Amino acid sequence: MFKNERLVKSIRLALLSGAATAAISIPTSFAAESEEEGVERISVTGSRIQRAEFDSASPISSFDASDISRTGATSVDEFLKYIPATSGFQLGATTNNGNDGAKKIDVRGLGFNRTLVLVNGKRTIGDVNGDGAVDLNQIPLAMVKRIDVLKDGASTIYGTDAIAGVVNIILQDDFEGVKFNASYGAGMNEFDAKQKTFSVLMGTASEKGKLNVAIEYNSQEELKQEQRAWAHDALFSGPIEDENGNIVGFKANPSGSSNSRTIRLNRAQRDAIVAAGGPDTGNWIVDATTGEVRPFVAATDVYNYAPVNALITPNDRYQFALNGSYDISETTTVYMDGLYTHRTSHQRLAPDASFGRGDDQIVWGNTNNPFNSADSNPWGVDFSSGSLADAQASRDDLQGVWINRRFTESGGRLFTQSANTYRMLAGIKGELSEGVFWDISYTHAYNEQLDNTKNYHRKDRWQTIVNAESCAADPDCAAVGELDPFADFGAISDEQMAYLSANSIKDYSKGQMRHLIATLSGDELPNMELPGGSIGWAVGYEYRKENGEFIPDEFAAEGLTTGGASDPQIGSFNVSEFYAETYLPIHDTFSIEAAVRYSDYRNNKDENYDSTNYKIGLDWRPIEELKIRGGYSTGFRAPNISEMNQSDSTGFPQVDTLCEFAQLRNDLSTNQRANCDTDGYTGELGFAWQPGYTTKAPEKPLEPEESVTINLGVVYNIPTFESFNVSLDYWSIEIDNLIGATPYQLLYNSCMDSEGYTATSCSAFVTTNGNPLDGGLPADATFAFGNVGELDSSGLDFEADFSSDVDWGFANSFGVRLSGTYYISREENWVELGLKREMVGNAYTFNVYPEWKVTTSFNISGDDWNANWDIRYISETTDALRPNEISYDNVADSVFYHDISGNYSFTNNIDVSIGISNLFNKEAPLYHSGFNANTAPGTYDTIGRKLFASVSVSF
């Protein structure tokens, strides 16, 4: 409970002025109380100045524990992914392919690593060996008191990474007693995807100190794609033909991967077959029924990988947290907080395949190969001559064919992570003199993760077991017998599969952060006062050091599996920073906020760089009910450890081939169409294509990203109502020196758009003369990682909050809250390549950028109960890769989700809550290029109608 009504009023004003959201009268931190004035000073998210009254020029949305619990969310990311300020791709349990169990949030759609996550206003450790972003698994919900989302650049206040904004998680600090909580949730389809949580929150307080402790266990069960009809098949657009064979439209065909039992030829081989009177087809198969070689038919020969993939990934967490303080004197307080999480998480993918890449995948001279001689294949072409050296020297030689074999006999690839994360912060703060405060804290955080992968195959042994001579020379292979690579599924014995498999691959990573902060602040300056009041100020110093190490399994290090080669990595950096901030109340109705920060970085590669950033904010009330606010700030993001020590890395992005049904497309340029007609597949491919894309280590030292953020908004308190506030804010974020890799699709489209493949982007393709087509399909590519260009984004935030006491007999209060974001633009610009793309309104393989995200909440309550109805809206987006004229669906439809929940308090110590999310069981919008389950699970609901309930008992 709060002892000071003026303090409560000032905090409420700060949060309402920040974003016109629900009034949450909870301070971020306490300073010493002035006995003379009886006023407690506070600091809030976005400032290090402590003062009695705070009216921020920055937009802030705040959510307390009750806002989170009524959604049924069991982790911070599950709640934040649906707020309007998030866009792009939210990583969590709904992402299977492309996840390692982490949960991350993307504010403004600018990337995980451009959103800074804080705990009690201080940093916590991020993904040191990855993108640097914080894994929200480390925050137990039982300990969350409030979450502030600062929708403004904050590099001058908090340093690097705060380009898009800040998520500040405030831990419980004033709970007294013991509270047990148990919750359960499940999809109502078959009561699947079960979630279970059990937690204990304990708190005690005395005149001098207080301590809160939480213990929590959280379990998320798996849901497979086969358990939802819309996700059961990997869908692909197929033609609808009339009685004359004319294409009159497209439909969703059950499809999958061409890596089933496919024989793939290169362009030269195709030409030789055509010359011999055969068809111009690059993919072939040995028919399981007849044993004859025939052209590959996408409608029947692809492998449907979808059913065995996870739609919701399992995740178990054991967590401990504490937060406490103790007054060692009237003016000095020591404080600490701590977090520990042990996580186990799992993902599953379809069985591994020999994906037909690299010289070790070429098969020639095999006694089981029906293509050896002109007499034993239908083309009249001899593939048996030549040596290994010849085959490796030129992919245009006819000696080899590429064999794609899906190892269904393995049961699928299994990925397991075991992660430990802890964070300990200790600090001391106090009042140096009247109105002058000091605060010193030290944070030590550490994480480690062991990744265990099963059922990858060994590429070297695949090459051995399909060759009679090589297999006979290897005793282990000879013991299990030679393998016919063209045989039907099920032909591989358990013993052969054991020989082929890499068994358990273990990769280990670890990282740590040490962070010292020293701040001196005040809410007045001696003998200096402006007409609007006292000058607030803060100055300080920070030192932070991070180091990380990645130790790959020996098979991964040598690139012996289809998981790709992983190099060991070790790196570190340290940064010293000085900052200053001031609050200038020029007049009762006008104030200025200003801040500056200098950062000096040094890393393990003997590179150093510095950055100076500043911010200025204006707050003006021309009339009592109207507030006008604005801000201009610069920001930066320093290269993280993984980026600084980037080595060659290969992925397999899904791309639009451009040439499939080229004659029907209206989005191709003249050059693209001509190149497709000359070198590409212009007929039906029938399945998604994934080339290999290797990003090379940076060619020169990385420079920090630099940003400029502009905010301009109004807040209006409607005077005819007791509590009715509305706000509108325009924001713009411009980022230079963008760190990353140019997307494969842009390189491919750009090269295809050049005559004779002469564009700069064509240098990426590892083919003859930069041809981006390999056998008619997008070729493998290699391109540099580095500072690649610019990213500009802008939009409008709007909020409305109304609450009122009512006398309706059964109810005594009613409230409505509306919050939304309209995204105007998100433009990426690769300057050196001359490439641009506007992403708002578009859907990509993982990321979705809707123009509108809006939430509306209705609340009604009585003395011992409350009921809520929440509506979430996401506007439609258009498939950025596949045009409508050749797609079964190139629009991810707009969607409304309706959620209802209620809470009832029995006596004074038992609370029961129950709710249903996605009340009308809306399925996730499907679109052609959706990589995971034909949609974007990081944006949309994939469970369907879900029941959740919880009970809390307090003592």
Buried (B, 14 or more C-beta within 10 A) or exposed (E): EEEBEBBBEBBBBBBBBBBBBBBBBBBBBBBBBBEEEEBBBBBBBBBBBBBBBBBBBBBBBBBBBBBBBBBBBBBBBBBBBBBBBBBBBBBBBBBBBBBBBBBBBBBBBBBBBBBBBBBBBBBBBBBBBBBBBBBBBBBBBBBBBBBBBBBBBBBBBBBBBBBBBBBBBBBBBBBEEBBBBBBBBBBBBEEBBBBBBBBBBBBBBEEEBBBBBBBBBBBBBBBBBBBBEBBBBBBBBBBEEEEEEEBEEBEBBBBBBBBBBBBBBBBBBBBBBEEEEBEEBBBBBBBBEEEEBBBBEBEEBBBBBBBBBBBBBBBBBBBBBBBBBBBEEEBBBBBBBBBBBBBBBBBBBBBBBBBBBBEBBBBBBBEBBBBBBBEEBBBBBBBBEBEEEBBBEEBEBBBBBBBBBBBBBBEBBBBBBBBBBBBBBBBBBBBBEEBBBBBBBBBBBBBBBBBBBBBBBBBBBBBBBBBBEBBEEBEEBEEBEBBBBBBEBEBBEEEBBEBBBBEBBBBBBBBBBBBBBBBBBBBBBEEEEBEBBBBBBBBBBBBBBBBBBBBBBEBBBEBBBBBBBBBEBEBBBBBBBBBBBBBBBBEEBBBBBBBBBBBBBBBBEEBEBBBEBBBBBBBBBEEEEEBBBBBBBBBBBBBBBBBBBBBBBBBBBBBBBBBBBBEEBEEBEEBBBBBBEEBBBBBBBBBBBBBBBBBBEBEEBBBBBBBBBBBBBBBBBEEEEEBBBBBBBBBBBBBBBBBBBBBBBBBBBBBBBBEEBEBBBBBBBBBBEBBBBBBBBBBBBBBBBBBBBBBBBBBBBBBBBBBEEEEEEEBEBBBBBBBBBBBBBBBBBBEEBEBEBEBBBBBBBBBBBBBBBBBBBBBBBBEEBBBBBBBBBBBBBBBBBBBBBBBBBBBBBBBEBBBBBBBBBEEEEEBBBBBBBBBEBBBBBBBBBBBBBBBBBBBBBBBBBBBBBBBBBBE
